[in-house]
Amino acid sequence: MDQELVRQWMNCPGMPEELKTALRGMNEEEKSDCFYRNLAFGTGGLRGVLGPGTNRMNVYTVHQATRGLGRYILFSSRNPSCAVSYDSRIHSEDFARLAAATLAEMGIRVFLYPTLTPTPMLSYAVRHLECTAGIMITASHNPARFNGYKVYGPDGCQITLEAAEQIQKLIAAEETLVSRLPDFEQALSEDMIQYIGEETVESYYRMIDGLRIQPVKEKIRVVYSPLNGTGNVPVREMLRRCGNVEVIVVPEQEMPDGHFPTAPYPNPEIREAMELCIRKTLETEADFCFATDPDCDRLGAGVRTGSGVELISGNDMGILLLDYILSHRKSAGDLKPVVVKTIVTTEMAVPVCRKYGAELRDVLTGFKFIGEQIGLLEREGHAERFAFGFEESYGYLSGTRVRDKDAVNAAVLVCEMAASLKAEGKTLLDRLEELRGEFGYYAQRLLTFAYEGEAGAETMAGIMKALREDPDSQARELWHGAVLTDYLNMETGLPRSDVLSFLFRDGRKVIVRPSGTEPKLKAYLFASGADRAASEEQLNELEQMVRERCEA
């Protein structure tokens, strides 16, 4: 650890007392983790723990990143502009105002949402207002101690690998500690910052309403939780416009609160975060429940089954929506829709797309790659061919005006689909079982292994290196006989990425990759069989093998 760097932070004039107090209370190991590197900037922008230091989210790292991004924007456009939004997290509004003021000071026009707003609405604003870039202050579904900084290009997608590399170089050339941070109120008074108005918001709402597939009159009752995030207003507004959805909101999770007091890990992928939703569903006898994560780009749902609630995985909800959308597009005569999923998303999409004559495209993990496919279709003059994009981590998109996953869009479609099924005397779970009966039981499991700090990063790198270099000798029981695809060192037709895929002779598959936003190694296990028991047994075997390797 660079002790001189720590002293510079302690003695920096004008540093917020919150950061100095935190620094004074740290032991040497904690200080080392705060300063051993600069917070990494990639295609997901920045994400990290709040606190002092170069490896933390704070006003200085946000200002430095914004200066670097600002230089990139100035190089990229004759009329530089940037849309900015933020979620309910601790200091999200502060970071958004700082980013806006920093860009304005550099001569870049800023369009700022006046209140917390979902990620998909930021993606929409970038395109609607024809901006050069976009910034969303959020750490998505991470715990309260995290915050982040997503960057979007003019196409409304999160930035490309090439753009991230260029921006990272420009950020590295900027000073982290500065004696004076830009003043938001001054920038606002100089008319370089303009609040995004109701016209843009209403335009987004009309766009979402236009993506409804086949509106029905059947009444449904749903329980909804925004998990103390940004979804409360837009999701409820769109369901109000549907006219047939009675929404019961989980009161403890209704209002914005960056401390997430009832859901320490505010991720609708996990049951703990859904617990209050589940209780309210049983109390009110609602048809089903759903929750959106703090920046409202992910949606998780569960269906009441009498005495309990069965949660639907991201893969299974994706298949339900895929079948619902394609079945109606085919009946309308569109025989060549395009569906896009990530490589770690269920292979059940293959037979479903085959049934409806749709083209299925696989992309790397990250919804930006799905957004890029929409852009490719747009440049070919066939954007209307895009039918649906989804990923296993509860992200869905059925339109082309937003280029990121959109839980407002998903909420409307899921409620419409559920109402349509209810009119037939069925639930979402009933339809899922019908699809399994038709295509087989596809099961998937995600394992995550956390490796904190500098030592953890080295451990992750070592595991990937070992698997990549000699998988048979490193873990014979797991990898013997599997076909290895190395997305970093092999030509796959996709951008090079630190991902390993092992395909077994019996069709089982394991994909291993480091997380792009957290200090974790992720292993995706795939199996399929005639029924749940057969598929789950295969997954159990894979899980035991993977744990032996990654926990060693």
RACORSUL-V570924 format. One record per residue. N is the residue number from 0. PHI is phi in degrees with one decimal (999 if undefined). Layout:
# RACORSUL-V570924
N:PHI + N:PHI
This chain:
# RACORSUL-V570924
0:999 + 1:-82.5 + 2:-65.7 + 3:-64.0 + 4:-63.4 + 5:-61.9 + 6:-62.8 + 7:-60.1 + 8:-68.2 + 9:-63.6 + 10:-101.1 + 11:-66.6 + 12:-66.9 + 13:81.1 + 14:-64.5 + 15:-54.3 + 16:-61.3 + 17:-57.4 + 18:-71.2 + 19:-64.4 + 20:-62.8 + 21:-62.5 + 22:-66.7 + 23:-63.4 + 24:-87.1 + 25:-92.0 + 26:-85.3 + 27:-64.8 + 28:-65.4 + 29:-66.6 + 30:-63.0 + 31:-58.9 + 32:-68.1 + 33:-74.3 + 34:-124.8 + 35:-70.1 + 36:-156.6 + 37:-85.6 + 38:-56.0 + 39:-68.4 + 40:-112.1 + 41:-137.7 + 42:-67.4 + 43:-90.9 + 44:77.9 + 45:-109.6 + 46:-155.4 + 47:-171.9 + 48:-73.4 + 49:-71.0 + 50:151.1 + 51:-79.9 + 52:116.6 + 53:-74.2 + 54:-105.2 + 55:-136.2 + 56:-85.0 + 57:-157.0 + 58:-61.0 + 59:-78.0 + 60:-70.1 + 61:-67.5 + 62:-64.1 + 63:-62.0 + 64:-62.7 + 65:-68.9 + 66:-61.3 + 67:-63.2 + 68:-62.0 + 69:-58.5 + 70:-63.5 + 71:-64.0 + 72:-62.5 + 73:-63.8 + 74:-71.4 + 75:-94.7 + 76:-145.1 + 77:-79.6 + 78:-123.2 + 79:-65.6 + 80:-154.2 + 81:-149.9 + 82:-92.9 + 83:-133.9 + 84:-144.7 + 85:-157.3 + 86:-105.1 + 87:-91.4 + 88:-69.3 + 89:-59.5 + 90:70.7 + 91:-60.5 + 92:-64.5 + 93:-60.6 + 94:-67.0 + 95:-65.1 + 96:-65.6 + 97:-64.9 + 98:-61.8 + 99:-62.3 + 100:-66.4 + 101:-63.5 + 102:-65.7 + 103:-60.9 + 104:-62.2 + 105:-86.0 + 106:89.4 + 107:-105.1 + 108:-70.6 + 109:-120.1 + 110:-112.1 + 111:-115.1 + 112:-64.6 + 113:-74.6 + 114:-143.7 + 115:-57.5 + 116:-147.5 + 117:-61.8 + 118:-53.1 + 119:-60.7 + 120:-73.4 + 121:-71.2 + 122:-57.1 + 123:-63.7 + 124:-62.6 + 125:-56.4 + 126:-76.3 + 127:-64.0 + 128:-95.1 + 129:55.2 + 130:-85.0 + 131:-74.7 + 132:-158.2 + 133:-145.3 + 134:-128.3 + 135:-120.3 + 136:-86.8 + 137:-167.6 + 138:-118.6 + 139:54.6 + 140:-104.8 + 141:-69.3 + 142:-60.2 + 143:-61.7 + 144:-74.6 + 145:-101.0 + 146:-146.6 + 147:-157.8 + 148:-151.2 + 149:-88.0 + 150:-118.5 + 151:-119.0 + 152:-88.6 + 153:-64.8 + 154:-84.1 + 155:84.9 + 156:-89.8 + 157:-60.7 + 158:-58.8 + 159:-76.2 + 160:-59.5 + 161:-65.4 + 162:-64.6 + 163:-61.4 + 164:-64.0 + 165:-65.4 + 166:-66.0 + 167:-58.7 + 168:-63.2 + 169:-68.9 + 170:-64.1 + 171:-61.1 + 172:-81.4 + 173:-92.9 + 174:-71.8 + 175:-81.7 + 176:-84.2 + 177:-129.6 + 178:-78.9 + 179:-141.4 + 180:-99.0 + 181:-59.1 + 182:-98.4 + 183:-65.3 + 184:-61.8 + 185:-65.9 + 186:-62.7 + 187:-66.0 + 188:-69.7 + 189:-89.1 + 190:65.0 + 191:-87.8 + 192:-117.0 + 193:-124.0 + 194:-72.9 + 195:-71.0 + 196:-92.1 + 197:-64.7 + 198:-59.2 + 199:-67.4 + 200:-63.0 + 201:-65.5 + 202:-62.1 + 203:-63.4 + 204:-60.4 + 205:-64.2 + 206:-62.9 + 207:-62.0 + 208:-61.6 + 209:-72.8 + 210:-92.5 + 211:-62.7 + 212:-86.0 + 213:-153.1 + 214:-53.8 + 215:-125.9 + 216:-94.7 + 217:-55.9 + 218:-78.5 + 219:-133.7 + 220:-114.9 + 221:-128.9 + 222:-103.2 + 223:-129.1 + 224:-127.9 + 225:-83.1 + 226:51.0 + 227:60.9 + 228:-114.4 + 229:-93.0 + 230:-79.4 + 231:-51.9 + 232:-72.9 + 233:-66.6 + 234:-65.6 + 235:-66.1 + 236:-64.2 + 237:-69.7 + 238:-72.2 + 239:-62.7 + 240:-69.4 + 241:-64.5 + 242:87.8 + 243:-121.2 + 244:-114.1 + 245:-89.5 + 246:-106.4 + 247:-109.7 + 248:-94.1 + 249:-69.1 + 250:-62.7 + 251:-67.5 + 252:-119.0 + 253:-77.5 + 254:-90.1 + 255:-58.5 + 256:-159.4 + 257:-69.8 + 258:-87.4 + 259:44.8 + 260:-63.4 + 261:-104.2 + 262:-147.4 + 263:-54.4 + 264:-119.7 + 265:-76.2 + 266:-124.3 + 267:-66.3 + 268:-75.3 + 269:-111.0 + 270:-64.5 + 271:-54.9 + 272:-67.9 + 273:-91.8 + 274:-59.6 + 275:-67.5 + 276:-58.9 + 277:-62.1 + 278:-60.9 + 279:-65.6 + 280:-63.7 + 281:-70.3 + 282:-63.8 + 283:-97.7 + 284:55.3 + 285:-68.5 + 286:-67.5 + 287:-160.4 + 288:-132.5 + 289:-153.7 + 290:-137.2 + 291:-115.7 + 292:-76.2 + 293:-55.5 + 294:-99.3 + 295:57.1 + 296:-113.5 + 297:-120.1 + 298:-135.9 + 299:-121.8 + 300:-139.0 + 301:-145.6 + 302:-113.6 + 303:-69.6 + 304:-122.9 + 305:98.5 + 306:-90.1 + 307:-148.4 + 308:-129.4 + 309:-99.9 + 310:-77.9 + 311:-105.4 + 312:-68.7 + 313:-60.9 + 314:-63.7 + 315:-68.5 + 316:-65.6 + 317:-61.0 + 318:-67.9 + 319:-58.8 + 320:-66.6 + 321:-59.7 + 322:-62.2 + 323:-62.4 + 324:-68.0 + 325:-67.4 + 326:-62.8 + 327:-83.1 + 328:-67.4 + 329:-64.6 + 330:-65.5 + 331:-86.7 + 332:93.4 + 333:-86.3 + 334:-93.1 + 335:-128.0 + 336:-70.3 + 337:-113.1 + 338:-117.3 + 339:-126.9 + 340:-136.4 + 341:-88.0 + 342:-65.9 + 343:-97.9 + 344:-99.3 + 345:-48.1 + 346:-78.7 + 347:-63.4 + 348:-63.1 + 349:-62.3 + 350:-67.8 + 351:-64.8 + 352:-65.1 + 353:-60.7 + 354:-58.1 + 355:-96.5 + 356:69.6 + 357:-93.7 + 358:-87.8 + 359:-109.0 + 360:-116.2 + 361:-100.0 + 362:-132.9 + 363:-64.8 + 364:-62.5 + 365:123.6 + 366:-68.3 + 367:-60.4 + 368:-73.3 + 369:-69.0 + 370:-60.3 + 371:-62.5 + 372:-65.9 + 373:-62.5 + 374:-61.6 + 375:-61.8 + 376:-63.0 + 377:-63.5 + 378:-67.1 + 379:-81.5 + 380:82.2 + 381:-131.5 + 382:-59.0 + 383:-66.6 + 384:-70.8 + 385:-65.4 + 386:-106.1 + 387:-167.7 + 388:-131.4 + 389:-155.3 + 390:-138.8 + 391:-60.9 + 392:-88.2 + 393:67.8 + 394:-112.9 + 395:-140.8 + 396:-156.0 + 397:-118.4 + 398:-116.6 + 399:-114.6 + 400:-80.6 + 401:-103.3 + 402:-118.4 + 403:-143.8 + 404:-61.1 + 405:-138.1 + 406:-76.9 + 407:-69.7 + 408:-55.5 + 409:-65.2 + 410:-60.6 + 411:-63.7 + 412:-66.5 + 413:-64.5 + 414:-65.6 + 415:-64.1 + 416:-62.1 + 417:-64.0 + 418:-66.2 + 419:-62.3 + 420:-68.1 + 421:-61.5 + 422:-62.3 + 423:-96.4 + 424:81.1 + 425:-124.2 + 426:-114.9 + 427:-59.1 + 428:-67.6 + 429:-60.3 + 430:-66.9 + 431:-62.6 + 432:-65.7 + 433:-61.9 + 434:-67.0 + 435:-65.5 + 436:-64.6 + 437:-83.3 + 438:-113.1 + 439:100.9 + 440:-97.1 + 441:-102.0 + 442:-118.0 + 443:-146.1 + 444:-140.8 + 445:-108.7 + 446:-111.3 + 447:-124.1 + 448:-124.5 + 449:-87.4 + 450:-135.0 + 451:-78.8 + 452:71.1 + 453:-63.3 + 454:-64.5 + 455:-64.5 + 456:-61.9 + 457:-67.8 + 458:-63.5 + 459:-58.9 + 460:-61.3 + 461:-66.3 + 462:-64.3 + 463:-63.1 + 464:-63.1 + 465:-64.5 + 466:-65.6 + 467:-72.5 + 468:-79.7 + 469:-153.6 + 470:-61.0 + 471:-64.6 + 472:-76.6 + 473:-76.1 + 474:-152.8 + 475:-55.4 + 476:-64.2 + 477:-84.3 + 478:-99.5 + 479:-58.9 + 480:83.2 + 481:-84.7 + 482:-88.6 + 483:-90.8 + 484:-116.2 + 485:-104.2 + 486:-71.9 + 487:-90.8 + 488:-116.8 + 489:-113.3 + 490:-84.2 + 491:-116.7 + 492:87.8 + 493:-115.3 + 494:-56.7 + 495:-67.5 + 496:-151.9 + 497:-77.6 + 498:-136.5 + 499:-120.1 + 500:-121.8 + 501:-120.1 + 502:-105.8 + 503:-91.3 + 504:-60.8 + 505:-87.2 + 506:94.9 + 507:-65.6 + 508:-146.7 + 509:-129.1 + 510:-119.7 + 511:-121.8 + 512:-156.3 + 513:-73.7 + 514:-65.9 + 515:-83.5 + 516:-127.4 + 517:-136.8 + 518:-78.3 + 519:-137.5 + 520:-104.2 + 521:-114.2 + 522:-124.5 + 523:-104.8 + 524:-109.7 + 525:-124.6 + 526:-154.2 + 527:-145.2 + 528:-163.2 + 529:-72.8 + 530:-150.4 + 531:-60.3 + 532:-60.4 + 533:-64.8 + 534:-68.2 + 535:-66.2 + 536:-62.6 + 537:-64.1 + 538:-65.5 + 539:-60.4 + 540:-63.7 + 541:-63.8 + 542:-62.0 + 543:-60.0 + 544:-65.9 + 545:-66.5 + 546:-62.4 + 547:-60.1 + 548:-82.6 + 549:-83.8 + 550:-100.7 + 551:-65.8
